[in-house]
């Protein structure tokens, strides 16, 4: 049978479909009449879709767990204006039946070209201690490989393979540009921290079979993880200026802007303020674009309500 991706599912489909999905949510529930059913969320690289197992829910519950890639036979239905799956059969998929590339969306641009542009910014740094620190971090090929593959978020913005590289490059471009608008800004400090601000995300997320937080990511978070990575590198460089290290740490720890949003300290110098707004601008614009794109695919004039930003968005 033809393999279907989430973005191909339509209520116009007749009969059953058979395909492979990763399970991101799984919950046993009861109907109003007291009958048990199993509610799941299925994803692939094109999106996510809800599914329900109405018959023999307890038996099916033992066949798979959250995080598994499964083979599903289901009818495609429309419920409250959205496509969902009425699952008839489900089983764990065998490794030879699927490829991970079907489940993890990736950056559309050429990763090598993005990486080359990003690394080239190191050559524009004049401050020798900062330049050496950047060379040590991004010159580590094992780390660079992780960095170029990592997502920038679990959801909301740049939540795909290569998302961290794409986001970091865009924030670096913005900071490079605004450093020309404000001559009093320390460009080397701002641009270098734009490159570094999210490096902790290489340890905050895992990516198989879908993007989720690691234990370390949940317990510590990328801001603290990334700050430690940078401080460790600074301390490996002889005579690295303490005042410069403090400013770098300040930008790393304050780039979320508000304590309610995860900042360890509030931005207190020009460069920290600019980094926060550059980071937030790219995250916000890309996040809203993804909401609008999804709503347009659903032929909706407005997006669903977005809890994080406390609003919905017009799509026309």
Secondary structure, DSSP 8 states (H G I E B T S, - for coil): -----GGG--TT--SEEEEEEEEEEEEEEE-TTS-EEEEEEEEETTEEEEEEE-SSHHHHHTT--TT-EEEEEEEEEEETTEEEEEEEEEEE--GGG--GGGTS-B-SS-HHHHHHHHHHGGGG---HHHHHHHHHHHT-HHHHHHHHH--S-SSSSS-SBTHHHHHHHHHHHHHHHHHHH-TTS-HHHHHHHHHHTTTTHHHHEE-SSS-EE-HHHHHT-HHHHHHHHHHHHHHTSTT--HHHHHHHHHHHHHTT-SGGGT-SS---SHHHHHHHHHHHHHHHHHHHHHHHHHHHHTT-SB---BTTTTB--B--
